[in-house]
């Protein structure tokens, strides 16, 4: 995989096939700072505002301009319930996962989550992780397939696929997961080279202008 390059992301139909290191740089005057809402003061956070600001430039134009991120679901505040999370995932959002080794990674959801047969979503969906330098690395669609989101009953929640691997998979009880390189995103494993991980916490964020 080629060396990551620091650059501003420009959304287009021709998405890069290598990871992109993102920094919060805008060609226009930067929007007002984000505000994160509805997280309990005693909650153990997955992402703070600094990480949200690093994810923000990667987002499609409309959610990128949102000034408020609302915490729709967290394992800390709502319990380990994938059905509860699905009930609150009605539109675009950011899914953030922290594993038991403190690594943080996740997905931009281009639409709400649902139980059903086969893959859904679109090419705006992408994987991301907090990298070793404290920045955010994004893995955009390669165009090799359209295996964006898979959430069949009893099979957990998966993002990206092909050749027998998922870019990110979390089981139904939100306790265990796995991440591998997959053709959809040509991503590095999000949770380190071992692939498997134990989930420490999950958050789902929605956008409000």
Secondary structure, 3 states (H helix, E strand, C coil): CCCCEECCCCCCCCCCCCCEEECCCCCCCCCCCCEEECCCCCCCCCCCHHHHHHHHCCCCHHHHCCCEEEEEEEHHHHCCCHHHHHHHCCCCEEEEEEECCCCEEEEEECCCCCCCCCEECCCCCEEEEECCCCCEEEECCCCCCCCCEECCCCCCEEECCCCCCCCEEECCCCCEEECCCCCCCCCCCCCCCCCEEEEEEEEEEEEEC
